[in-house]
């Protein structure tokens, strides 16, 4: 049996953490033993997936490093951990793990690193151009001697163009058997439970309220649409743009609901009719895939990862980034179309191409063979 060590910063409930959960849940436990190592303690201000991983009977360890201590002694501690636990394969998720662990200190252990975004765009938008460029460069340099995996063709192509690095491609996947479309009766029941309108169309946005996700465009477009009068927009997530988002809305009307961070989004997806993502940059967005698996027709900004998800659908519901007027037109258009046809198209992508079973099969082959 191969011991697989997954190294992550924390198990904060994010897209990459959800992908890791889906991967571990699908592993063949007769061949692979998953072990998780977190580098820092969980943030009490955000939902954590720690308990969910424990429910999968996964051993979890944490160094509880501060940022400084991690960079000072992280390499030594990880190497010691690998030796003590007889690890065969290390699978890294994120900058910190990649930076701390290099080929030279683990010569007899296979190291795999998954890149879940176009890190240049991601880091420069999050940390500023100067710091972000340095971090992206260091992250790419840290892949030397490792097996690098991109979560989408777009990420692989962008990093090849910018850094001349070759990455394998394994699509992130979601458990399509869990994220299923709700029947009308189930949807009504969930809406009653969540105190949501029973007789309106519901649009949903899921993500951090940050510049890269661009929630402002979604809110402006929704409020500018004709559909706004008889529809509700759910905003799930939190972040520095929260107050600016709220200022855009007449909260007394109640047709834009700010729900903050939620430990699970599946019931909100099942309660909704349409999903909107206005992001400037993504890797392969988990929340969009979850919405598609639940049968929600998706309205997406026209970035490459979004286009990649709907490339085989002849999908007419893409809009230019930051163009709330075009998005508003699409909102009014999509509610007039045949819902069942659009829903089935979105579900088919996940069922046939991008799901956690396919993802796990490909990673298991990578763990076993070069």
C-alpha positions in Angstrom: 0.0 0.0 0.0 1.3 3.5 -0.9 1.2 6.2 1.7 0.1 9.5 0.2 0.9 12.7 2.1 -1.2 15.7 1.2 0.4 19.0 2.3 -1.8 22.1 2.6 -1.7 25.4 4.4 -5.0 24.7 6.2 -8.3 22.9 5.6 -10.2 26.2 5.3 -13.3 25.4 3.2 -12.2 26.7 -0.2 -12.4 25.5 -3.7 -9.0 23.7 -3.6 -9.9 22.1 -0.2 -13.1 20.9 -1.7 -11.2 19.4 -4.6 -8.8 17.6 -2.2 -11.8 16.2 -0.2 -13.3 14.9 -3.4 -10.0 13.3 -4.4 -9.5 11.6 -1.0 -13.1 10.4 -0.9 -12.6 8.6 -4.2 -9.2 6.9 -3.4 -9.0 3.2 -3.5 -8.2 2.5 0.2 -6.9 -1.0 -0.7 -4.0 0.6 -2.6 -3.6 4.0 -1.0 -3.5 5.4 2.5 -4.1 9.2 2.6 -2.5 11.4 5.3 -3.0 15.1 5.5 -0.5 17.6 7.0 -1.6 21.2 7.5 1.1 23.8 8.0 -0.9 26.2 10.1 -3.8 26.1 12.6 -7.3 26.6 11.3 -8.7 30.1 11.1 -11.7 30.4 13.5 -13.2 33.1 11.3 -13.7 30.7 8.4 -15.5 27.3 8.1 -13.0 24.4 8.2 -13.3 21.0 6.5 -11.2 19.3 9.2 -14.2 17.3 10.6 -15.3 16.2 7.1 -11.9 14.7 6.4 -11.9 12.9 9.8 -15.3 11.4 8.8 -13.5 9.9 5.8 -11.1 8.2 8.3 -8.2 10.2 7.2 -5.3 10.9 9.6 -4.7 14.6 10.0 -1.6 16.2 11.5 -0.8 19.9 11.9 2.5 21.8 12.5 0.6 24.9 13.6 3.4 27.0 12.0 3.3 30.7 12.0 4.3 32.2 8.6 7.8 33.0 9.8 8.4 29.7 11.6 7.2 27.8 8.6 9.8 29.4 6.3 12.6 29.0 8.9 12.1 25.4 9.9 9.5 24.1 7.6 11.8 22.1 5.3 13.5 20.3 8.1 10.2 19.4 9.9 8.5 18.1 6.7 11.5 16.0 5.8 11.4 14.5 9.4 7.7 13.8 9.1 8.1 12.1 5.7 10.8 9.8 7.1 8.9 9.0 10.4 5.7 8.0 8.5 7.4 6.2 5.6 5.7 8.4 3.0 5.8 7.2 -0.6 4.2 10.1 -2.4 3.9 13.8 -1.4 1.0 15.7 -3.0 1.3 19.5 -2.6 -1.5 22.0 -2.8 -0.4 25.6 -2.6 2.6 28.0 -2.5 3.8 27.3 1.0 4.2 23.5 0.6 5.9 23.9 -2.7 8.3 26.5 -1.4 9.2 24.4 1.7 9.6 21.0 0.0 12.1 20.5 -2.8 13.4 17.5 -4.7 16.8 17.5 -3.0 15.5 16.8 0.5 13.2 13.9 -0.5 15.2 12.1 -3.1 13.4 8.7 -2.7 9.8 10.2 -2.6 7.7 11.1 -5.5 6.5 14.7 -5.3 3.4 16.0 -7.1 2.3 19.6 -7.1 -1.2 20.7 -8.2 -1.6 24.2 -9.5 -5.2 25.3 -9.1 -5.0 28.7 -10.8 -3.2 31.0 -13.2 -0.9 31.9 -10.3 0.5 35.0 -12.0 -3.0 36.6 -12.2 -4.0 35.2 -8.9 -1.0 36.5 -6.9 -0.7 39.9 -8.6 -4.4 40.6 -8.0 -4.2 39.4 -4.4 -0.8 40.8 -3.3 -0.1 43.6 -5.8 2.0 43.5 -9.0 5.5 43.6 -7.5 5.0 41.0 -4.6 2.7 38.9 -6.8 5.2 38.6 -9.6 7.9 37.5 -7.2 5.6 34.9 -5.5 4.6 33.5 -8.9 8.2 33.2 -10.0 9.2 31.5 -6.8 6.3 29.1 -7.0 7.2 28.1 -10.6 10.9 27.7 -9.6 9.9 25.5 -6.7 8.4 23.0 -9.2 11.8 21.9 -10.4 12.1 18.1 -10.0 8.5 17.7 -9.1 5.6 16.4 -11.2 3.5 19.5 -11.9 -0.2 19.2 -12.6 -2.5 21.9 -13.8 -6.2 21.8 -13.0 -7.2 22.9 -16.6 -5.8 23.3 -20.1 -6.0 27.0 -19.7 -3.7 27.0 -16.6 -1.2 24.7 -18.3 -1.1 26.8 -21.5 -0.8 30.2 -19.6 2.1 29.0 -17.4 3.8 27.4 -20.4 3.6 30.7 -22.3 4.8 32.8 -19.4 7.4 30.5 -17.7 8.1 27.8 -20.2 7.0 25.1 -17.7 5.4 21.8 -18.8 2.5 20.7 -16.6 0.3 17.6 -16.9 -3.4 18.4 -17.0 -5.9 16.7 -14.6 -9.2 18.4 -14.4 -10.5 19.1 -10.9 -13.6 17.1 -10.3 -16.7 17.1 -8.1 -18.9 14.2 -6.8 -21.7 14.3 -9.3 -23.7 11.8 -7.2 -23.9 14.3 -4.4 -24.5 17.4 -6.5 -27.7 16.5 -8.3 -30.5 18.6 -9.6 -33.4 19.1 -7.2 -36.9 18.0 -8.1 -39.5 20.8 -7.9 -40.8 19.4 -4.7 -37.3 19.2 -3.2 -36.5 22.7 -4.3 -39.7 24.0 -2.6 -38.9 22.1 0.6 -35.4 23.5 0.7 -36.6 27.1 0.0 -39.0 26.8 2.9 -36.2 25.5 5.2 -33.9 28.4 4.2 -36.7 31.0 4.2 -36.3 31.8 0.6 -39.0 33.0 -1.8 -41.1 30.2 -3.2 -42.5 32.0 -6.3 -39.4 33.8 -7.6 -36.4 32.9 -9.8 -33.3 32.7 -7.7 -29.8 33.6 -9.0 -26.8 32.7 -6.9 -23.2 33.9 -6.6 -20.7 31.9 -4.5 -17.2 33.2 -3.8 -14.9 35.5 -1.8 -16.0 39.2 -2.0 -12.7 40.3 -3.6 -11.7 42.1 -6.7 -10.8 39.0 -8.6 -14.3 37.5 -8.2 -15.9 40.8 -9.0 -19.2 40.6 -7.1 -19.9 44.2 -7.8 -20.6 43.5 -11.5 -23.1 40.8 -10.6 -25.0 43.0 -8.2 -25.1 46.0 -10.6 -26.2 43.7 -13.5 -29.0 42.1 -11.4 -30.3 45.4 -10.1 -30.2 46.8 -13.7 -32.2 43.8 -15.1 -35.9 43.6 -15.7 -35.8 40.2 -13.9 -34.9 42.0 -10.7 -38.5 42.8 -9.8 -39.5 39.2 -9.5 -36.2 37.5 -8.7 -33.8 37.2 -5.8 -30.0 37.2 -5.8 -28.1 35.2 -3.2 -24.6 36.3 -2.3 -22.7 33.5 -0.5 -19.2 34.5 0.8 -17.4 37.2 2.6 -14.5 39.5 2.1 -13.2 43.1 1.9 -15.8 44.1 -0.7 -18.8 43.2 1.5 -19.7 46.7 2.6 -19.3 48.1 -0.9 -21.5 45.4 -2.2 -24.2 46.2 0.4 -24.0 49.8 -0.4 -25.1 49.0 -4.0 -28.4 47.5 -2.7 -31.6 48.7 -1.1 -31.5 46.0 1.6 -35.1 46.8 2.6 -36.3 45.4 -0.7 -34.7 42.1 0.2 -34.1 40.9 -3.3 -30.3 40.8 -2.8 -29.5 38.6 0.2 -26.0 38.5 1.8 -25.6 35.2 3.5 -21.9 35.3 4.4 -19.7 32.2 4.6 -21.6 29.0 4.7 -20.3 25.6 5.8 -22.0 24.0 2.8 -23.5 25.5 -0.3 -25.3 22.5 -1.7 -28.7 23.3 -0.4 -28.5 26.9 -1.6 -27.5 25.6 -5.1 -30.5 23.2 -5.1 -32.7 26.1 -4.0 -31.5 28.3 -6.9 -32.3 28.4 -10.6 -29.3 30.1 -12.1 -25.6 30.6 -11.2 -23.5 33.7 -12.0 -19.7 34.0 -12.0 -18.1 37.3 -13.0 -14.5 36.4 -12.1 -11.5 38.1 -13.8 -9.4 35.0 -13.3 -9.9 31.3 -12.3 -8.2 28.0 -12.5 -11.1 25.6 -13.0 -13.8 27.0 -10.6 -15.2 24.4 -8.3 -18.3 26.4 -7.5 -19.3 26.7 -11.1 -18.9 22.9 -11.6 -21.0 22.3 -8.5 -23.7 24.5 -9.9 -23.6 22.8 -13.2 -23.8 19.4 -11.6 -26.9 20.6 -9.7 -28.4 21.4 -13.1 -28.2 25.2 -12.8 -27.7 27.0 -16.1 -24.6 29.2 -15.6 -24.0 32.8 -16.7 -20.2 33.3 -16.8 -17.6 36.0 -17.6 -15.8 35.1 -20.8 -12.5 34.1 -19.3 -10.7 31.0 -20.7 -11.5 28.6 -17.8 -15.2 29.4 -18.0 -15.1 29.0 -21.8 -13.3 25.6 -21.2 -16.2 24.4 -19.0 -18.9 25.1 -21.6 -16.8 24.6 -24.8 -18.9 21.7 -26.1 -22.3 23.3 -25.4 -22.7 26.1 -27.9 -23.3 28.3 -24.9 -24.6 31.8 -25.4 -24.5 33.0 -21.8 -21.0 34.4 -21.6 -20.3 38.1 -21.0 -17.2 40.4 -21.1 -15.5 40.8 -17.7 -16.7 43.9 -15.8 -19.6 44.5 -18.3 -22.6 44.7 -16.1 -24.8 46.0 -18.9 -24.2 42.9 -21.1 -24.7 40.6 -18.0 -28.0 42.3 -17.3 -29.2 41.6 -20.8 -28.2 37.9 -20.5 -30.0 37.7 -17.2 -33.2 38.9 -18.8 -32.6 36.6 -21.8 -31.8 33.3 -20.0 -34.9 33.2 -17.8 -37.0 33.2 -21.1 -35.3 30.1 -22.5 -36.3 26.4 -22.1 -34.9 25.7 -18.6 -34.9 21.9 -18.9 -32.7 22.0 -22.0 -30.2 24.4 -20.5 -30.1 22.4 -17.2 -29.5 19.1 -18.9 -26.6 20.6 -21.0 -24.8 21.8 -17.9 -25.3 18.5 -16.0 -23.9 16.5 -19.0 -20.5 18.2 -18.7 -20.0 17.1 -15.2 -21.5 13.6 -15.6 -19.5 12.8 -18.7 -16.2 14.7 -18.5 -15.4 16.5 -15.2 -16.1 14.6 -12.0 -14.2 13.4 -9.0 -14.1 9.7 -10.1 -12.3 10.6 -13.3 -9.9 12.9 -11.4 -9.1 10.3 -8.7 -8.5 7.6 -11.4 -5.9 9.8 -13.1 -4.2 10.8 -9.9 -4.0 7.2 -8.7 -2.2 6.3 -12.0 0.2 9.2 -11.3 0.9 8.0 -7.8 1.7 4.5 -9.0 3.5 5.3 -12.3 5.7 8.1 -13.7 
